[in-house]
Amino acid sequence: MSERNLRKTRLGYVTSDKMDKAITVSVERRLSHPIYGKFVKRTKKFMAHDENNECKIGDLVRIMETRPMSKNKRWRLLEVVEKAK
């Protein structure tokens, strides 16, 4: 297995595209509450590199971990899974 396949990937929605060649992606995960057992949604925002400025707010995208591009960007856009309606 090549090293590139071992990198982390996440699926999330674009929440901001105001920056040049950068997007903010909100990734949601569900975890079980340790005491009550109820599944709780937790979200985290990642800044990702968008080379061609192809993403718009509301797009479902897949991002992949990469080398640090700037102070906050450590992810890059892999593909746009679904365009916003």
C-alpha distances in whole Angstrom, upper triangle without the diagonal:
4,7,8,7,8,11,14,16,19,22,26,29,30,33,34,34,37,35,34,30,30,30,30,28,29,26,28,27,29,29,32,35,35,39,40,36,37,34,34,32,31,30,29,29,27,27,25,25,26,27,29,31,30,30,33,34,33,30,27,24,21,20,17,17,18,20,23,25,29,30,29,26,23,21,21,22,19,21,25,24,28,31,34,37
4,5,6,7,10,13,15,19,21,25,28,29,32,32,32,34,32,31,28,27,27,28,26,28,26,28,27,29,30,33,36,36,40,41,38,38,35,35,33,31,30,28,28,25,25,23,22,24,24,26,28,28,28,31,33,32,29,26,23,19,18,15,15,15,17,20,22,26,28,26,23,20,19,18,19,17,20,23,24,27,30,33,36
4,5,5,7,11,13,17,20,23,26,27,30,30,30,32,30,29,26,25,25,26,24,26,24,26,25,28,28,31,34,34,38,39,36,36,33,33,31,29,27,25,25,22,23,20,20,22,22,25,27,27,27,30,31,31,28,25,22,18,16,13,12,12,13,17,19,22,24,23,20,17,16,16,18,16,19,23,23,27,29,32,35
4,5,6,9,11,14,17,20,23,24,27,27,26,29,27,26,22,22,22,23,21,23,21,24,23,26,27,31,33,34,38,39,36,35,32,31,29,27,25,23,23,20,20,17,17,19,19,22,23,23,23,27,28,27,24,22,19,15,13,10,10,9,12,15,17,20,22,21,18,15,13,13,14,12,15,19,20,24,26,29,32
4,6,8,9,13,16,19,22,23,26,27,27,30,28,28,24,23,23,23,21,22,20,22,21,24,25,28,31,32,36,36,33,33,30,29,27,26,24,23,23,20,21,18,19,20,21,23,25,24,23,27,28,27,24,21,18,14,13,10,11,12,15,18,20,23,25,23,20,16,15,14,15,12,15,18,18,22,25,28,31
4,7,9,13,16,19,22,24,26,27,28,30,29,28,25,23,23,23,21,22,19,21,20,22,23,26,29,29,33,34,31,31,28,28,26,24,23,21,21,19,20,18,19,21,22,25,26,26,25,28,28,27,25,22,19,15,13,10,10,11,14,17,19,22,23,22,19,15,14,15,16,14,17,20,20,24,27,29,32
4,7,10,14,16,20,21,23,24,24,27,25,25,21,20,19,19,17,19,16,19,18,21,22,25,28,29,32,33,30,30,27,26,24,22,20,18,18,15,16,15,16,18,19,22,23,23,22,25,25,25,22,19,16,12,10,7,6,8,11,14,16,19,20,18,15,12,10,11,13,12,15,18,18,22,24,26,30
4,7,10,13,17,18,20,22,22,25,24,24,21,19,18,17,15,15,13,15,14,17,19,22,24,25,29,30,27,27,23,22,20,18,17,15,15,13,14,13,15,17,19,22,22,22,20,23,23,22,20,17,14,10,8,6,5,9,12,14,16,18,19,17,14,11,9,11,12,11,14,17,17,20,22,24,28
4,7,10,13,15,18,19,20,23,22,22,19,17,16,15,12,13,11,13,13,16,18,22,24,26,29,30,27,26,22,21,19,17,15,14,14,12,13,12,14,15,17,20,20,19,17,20,20,19,16,13,10,7,6,4,6,10,14,15,17,19,20,17,14,12,9,10,10,9,11,13,13,16,19,20,24
4,7,10,12,15,17,18,21,20,21,19,16,14,13,9,10,7,9,10,13,16,19,22,24,27,27,25,23,19,18,15,14,12,11,11,10,12,11,14,15,18,20,19,18,16,17,17,16,14,11,8,6,5,7,9,12,16,17,18,19,20,16,14,12,9,10,10,10,11,12,12,14,17,18,21
4,7,10,13,15,16,20,20,21,19,16,13,12,9,9,6,8,10,13,16,20,22,25,28,27,24,23,19,18,15,14,12,11,11,11,13,12,15,15,18,19,18,16,14,15,14,12,11,7,6,5,7,9,12,15,19,19,20,21,22,18,16,15,12,12,10,10,10,10,9,11,13,14,18
4,7,9,12,14,17,18,19,17,15,11,10,6,5,4,7,10,13,16,20,22,25,28,27,25,22,19,17,13,12,10,10,9,9,11,11,14,14,18,18,17,15,12,13,11,9,8,6,6,7,8,11,14,17,20,20,20,21,21,17,16,15,12,12,11,12,11,10,10,10,12,12,16
4,6,9,11,15,16,18,16,14,10,8,5,5,7,9,12,15,19,22,24,27,30,29,27,24,20,18,15,14,11,11,10,10,12,12,14,14,17,17,15,14,10,10,8,6,6,5,6,9,10,14,16,19,22,21,20,21,22,18,16,17,14,14,12,13,12,10,10,10,10,9,13
4,6,7,11,12,14,13,10,7,6,4,6,9,12,15,19,22,25,27,30,32,31,30,27,24,21,17,16,13,12,9,10,10,10,12,11,15,15,12,11,7,7,5,5,5,7,7,10,11,14,16,18,21,20,18,19,19,16,14,16,13,13,11,13,12,10,11,11,10,9,13
4,7,10,12,14,14,11,8,6,6,6,10,12,16,19,22,25,26,29,32,31,30,27,24,21,17,15,12,11,9,10,10,11,14,13,17,17,14,14,10,8,5,6,8,10,11,14,14,17,18,20,22,21,19,19,19,16,15,17,15,15,14,17,16,14,15,14,13,11,14
4,6,8,11,11,9,6,5,7,9,13,16,19,22,25,29,30,33,35,34,33,30,27,24,20,19,15,14,10,11,9,10,12,12,15,15,12,12,9,8,6,9,10,12,12,15,15,18,19,20,21,20,18,17,17,14,14,16,15,15,14,17,16,15,17,16,14,13,16
4,6,8,8,7,5,7,9,12,15,18,22,25,28,32,33,36,38,38,36,34,30,27,24,22,18,16,13,12,10,10,11,9,12,12,8,9,7,6,6,10,10,13,13,15,14,17,19,19,21,19,17,16,17,15,14,16,15,14,12,16,15,14,16,16,14,13,16
4,7,9,8,7,9,12,15,18,21,25,28,31,34,35,38,40,40,39,36,33,30,26,24,20,19,15,14,12,12,12,11,14,13,10,12,10,9,9,13,14,17,16,19,18,20,21,21,22,20,17,16,17,15,15,18,17,16,15,19,19,17,20,19,17,16,19
4,6,5,7,9,12,15,19,22,25,29,31,35,36,38,41,41,39,37,34,31,27,25,21,19,15,13,10,10,10,10,11,12,9,12,11,11,12,15,16,18,17,18,17,19,19,19,19,17,14,13,14,13,12,15,15,14,14,18,18,18,21,21,19,18,21
4,5,8,11,15,18,21,24,27,31,34,37,39,41,44,43,42,40,36,34,30,28,24,21,17,15,12,11,9,8,9,9,7,11,11,12,14,17,17,19,17,19,17,19,19,18,18,17,13,13,15,14,13,16,15,13,14,17,18,17,21,21,19,19,22
4,7,11,13,17,19,23,26,29,32,36,37,39,43,42,41,39,35,33,29,27,23,20,17,14,10,9,6,5,5,7,5,9,10,12,14,17,15,17,15,16,14,15,16,15,16,14,11,12,14,13,11,13,12,10,10,14,14,15,18,19,18,19,22
4,7,10,13,16,19,22,26,29,32,34,36,39,39,37,35,32,29,25,23,19,16,13,10,7,6,5,5,8,9,7,10,9,11,12,15,14,15,13,14,12,14,14,14,15,13,10,10,12,10,8,11,10,9,9,13,14,14,17,18,17,17,21
4,6,10,13,16,19,23,26,29,31,33,36,36,34,32,28,26,22,20,16,14,10,8,6,5,7,6,10,11,8,10,8,9,9,11,11,12,10,12,10,13,14,15,16,15,13,13,14,11,9,12,10,9,9,12,13,12,15,15,14,15,18
4,7,10,13,16,20,22,26,27,30,32,32,31,28,25,22,19,16,12,10,6,6,5,6,9,10,13,15,12,13,10,10,9,11,11,12,11,12,11,13,14,15,17,15,14,14,14,10,9,12,10,11,10,14,14,14,16,16,15,15,18
4,6,10,13,17,19,23,25,27,30,29,28,25,22,19,16,14,10,8,6,5,6,7,10,11,15,16,14,14,10,11,9,9,9,9,8,9,8,11,13,15,17,16,16,16,16,12,11,12,10,10,10,12,13,12,13,14,14,14,17
4,7,10,13,16,20,21,24,27,26,24,22,18,16,12,10,6,6,4,6,9,10,14,15,19,20,17,17,13,13,11,10,11,10,10,11,11,14,15,17,20,19,19,19,18,14,14,14,12,14,13,15,15,14,14,15,15,14,18
4,7,10,13,17,19,21,24,24,22,20,16,14,10,8,5,5,6,8,11,12,15,16,20,21,19,19,15,16,14,12,12,10,10,10,10,12,13,17,19,19,20,20,20,16,15,14,12,14,13,15,15,14,14,15,16,16,19
4,7,10,14,15,18,21,20,18,16,12,10,7,6,4,7,9,11,14,16,19,20,24,25,23,22,18,18,16,14,14,12,12,13,13,15,16,20,23,22,23,23,23,19,18,18,16,17,17,18,18,17,16,16,18,17,20
4,7,10,13,15,18,17,15,13,10,8,6,5,6,8,11,13,17,18,22,23,26,28,26,25,22,22,20,17,17,15,15,14,15,16,17,21,23,23,25,25,25,21,20,19,17,19,19,19,20,19,18,19,21,21,23
4,7,10,12,15,14,12,10,6,6,5,6,9,12,15,17,21,22,25,26,30,31,30,28,25,25,23,20,20,17,18,18,18,20,21,24,27,27,29,29,28,24,24,23,21,23,23,23,23,22,20,21,23,23,25
4,6,9,12,11,9,8,5,5,7,8,11,13,17,19,23,24,28,29,33,34,33,32,28,28,26,24,24,21,21,20,21,22,22,26,28,28,30,30,29,26,25,24,23,25,25,25,26,26,24,25,27,27,29
4,6,9,8,5,6,4,6,9,11,14,17,20,22,26,28,31,33,36,38,36,35,32,32,29,27,27,24,25,24,25,25,25,29,32,32,34,34,32,29,29,28,27,29,29,29,29,29,27,28,30,30,31
4,6,6,5,5,6,7,10,11,15,17,21,24,27,29,33,35,38,40,38,37,34,34,31,28,29,27,27,27,27,28,28,31,33,33,35,35,33,30,30,29,28,31,31,32,32,32,30,31,33,32,33
4,6,6,8,10,10,13,14,18,20,23,26,29,31,35,37,40,42,41,40,37,37,34,32,32,30,30,29,29,29,29,32,34,34,36,36,34,31,32,30,30,33,33,34,34,34,33,34,36,35,37
4,6,8,11,12,15,16,20,23,26,29,33,35,38,40,44,45,44,43,39,39,36,34,35,32,33,32,32,33,32,36,38,37,40,39,37,34,35,34,33,36,37,37,38,37,36,36,38,37,39
4,6,9,10,14,16,20,22,26,29,33,35,38,40,44,45,43,42,39,38,35,32,34,31,32,32,32,33,33,37,39,38,40,40,38,35,36,35,34,36,36,37,37,36,34,35,37,35,37
4,6,9,13,15,18,21,25,27,31,33,36,38,41,43,41,40,36,36,33,31,31,29,30,29,30,31,31,34,37,37,39,39,37,34,34,33,32,34,34,34,34,34,31,32,34,33,35
4,6,10,13,16,19,23,26,29,31,35,36,40,41,39,37,34,33,30,28,29,26,27,27,28,29,30,34,36,36,38,38,36,32,33,32,31,33,32,32,32,31,29,29,32,30,32
4,7,10,13,16,20,22,26,28,31,32,36,37,35,34,30,30,27,24,25,22,24,23,24,26,26,30,33,33,34,34,33,29,30,28,27,29,29,29,29,28,26,26,28,27,28
4,6,10,13,17,20,23,25,29,30,34,35,33,32,28,28,25,22,23,21,22,22,23,24,25,29,31,30,32,32,30,27,27,26,25,27,27,27,27,26,25,25,27,25,27
4,7,10,13,16,20,22,25,26,30,31,29,28,25,24,21,19,20,18,19,19,20,22,22,26,28,28,29,29,27,24,24,23,22,24,23,24,24,23,21,22,23,22,24
4,7,10,13,17,19,23,24,28,29,27,27,23,23,20,18,19,17,18,18,18,19,20,23,25,24,26,25,24,20,21,20,19,21,22,23,23,22,21,22,23,22,24
4,7,10,13,16,19,21,24,26,24,23,20,19,17,15,16,15,15,15,15,17,17,20,23,22,23,22,21,17,17,17,16,18,18,20,20,19,19,19,21,19,22
4,7,10,13,16,18,22,24,22,22,19,19,16,16,16,15,14,14,13,15,15,17,19,18,19,18,17,13,14,14,13,16,16,18,19,19,19,20,21,20,23
4,7,10,13,15,19,21,18,19,16,16,14,14,14,14,13,13,12,14,14,16,18,16,16,16,15,11,11,12,11,13,14,16,17,17,18,19,19,18,22
4,6,10,12,16,18,16,17,14,15,14,15,14,14,12,11,9,11,10,12,14,12,13,13,12,8,8,8,7,10,11,14,15,16,17,18,19,19,22
4,7,10,13,15,13,15,13,14,13,15,14,14,12,12,10,11,11,12,13,11,10,10,10,6,5,7,7,8,10,13,15,15,17,19,19,19,22
4,6,10,12,11,12,11,13,13,15,13,13,10,10,7,9,9,9,11,10,9,10,11,9,6,7,5,5,6,10,12,13,15,17,17,18,22
4,6,9,9,11,10,13,15,16,15,15,12,12,9,10,10,9,11,10,8,9,12,10,7,8,6,4,6,9,12,13,16,18,18,19,23
4,6,5,7,7,11,13,15,13,14,11,11,10,11,13,12,14,14,11,13,15,14,10,12,9,6,6,9,10,11,14,15,15,16,20
4,6,8,10,13,16,18,16,17,14,14,12,13,15,13,15,14,11,14,17,16,12,14,12,9,8,10,11,13,16,18,17,19,22
4,5,8,12,15,17,15,16,14,15,14,16,18,17,18,18,15,17,20,19,16,17,15,11,10,12,12,12,16,17,15,17,20
4,6,8,11,14,12,15,13,15,14,16,18,18,19,19,16,17,19,18,15,17,15,12,10,13,12,11,15,15,13,15,18
4,7,10,12,10,12,11,13,13,16,19,19,21,21,18,20,22,20,17,18,16,13,10,11,10,8,12,12,10,12,15
4,7,9,7,9,8,11,12,15,18,18,21,20,18,19,21,19,16,17,14,12,9,11,10,7,11,10,8,9,13
4,6,6,9,10,14,14,18,20,21,24,23,21,21,23,20,18,20,17,15,12,15,13,10,12,11,8,7,10
4,6,9,10,14,15,19,21,22,24,23,21,22,22,19,18,20,17,16,14,16,15,12,13,11,9,7,10
4,6,9,13,15,18,21,23,25,25,23,24,24,21,20,21,18,17,14,16,14,11,11,9,7,5,8
4,6,10,12,16,19,21,24,23,22,23,24,21,19,20,16,15,12,13,10,7,8,6,5,5,8
4,7,10,14,17,19,22,23,22,23,24,21,19,19,15,14,11,11,9,6,5,5,6,7,11
4,6,10,13,16,19,19,19,20,22,18,16,15,12,10,7,8,6,4,5,7,9,10,14
4,7,10,13,17,18,17,20,21,18,15,14,10,9,6,5,5,6,7,10,12,14,17
4,7,9,13,14,14,16,17,14,11,10,6,5,5,5,7,9,10,13,15,17,20
4,6,10,12,13,15,17,14,11,9,5,5,6,6,9,12,13,16,18,20,24
4,7,9,11,13,14,12,9,6,4,6,9,10,13,16,17,20,22,23,27
4,6,8,11,13,12,9,6,5,6,10,11,14,17,19,22,23,25,29
4,6,9,11,11,9,6,8,9,13,14,18,20,23,25,26,28,32
4,6,7,8,6,5,8,10,13,16,19,21,24,26,27,28,32
4,7,8,5,6,8,9,12,15,18,20,23,25,25,26,30
4,6,5,7,10,11,15,18,21,22,25,27,26,27,31
4,6,8,12,14,17,20,23,24,27,28,28,28,32
4,6,9,12,15,18,20,21,23,25,25,25,29
4,6,8,11,14,17,18,21,22,22,23,27
4,7,11,13,16,18,20,22,23,24,28
4,7,9,12,14,16,19,20,21,25
4,6,9,12,14,17,17,19,23
4,6,8,11,13,14,16,20
4,7,9,12,14,17,20
4,6,9,11,14,17
4,6,7,10,13
4,7,10,13
4,7,9
4,6
4
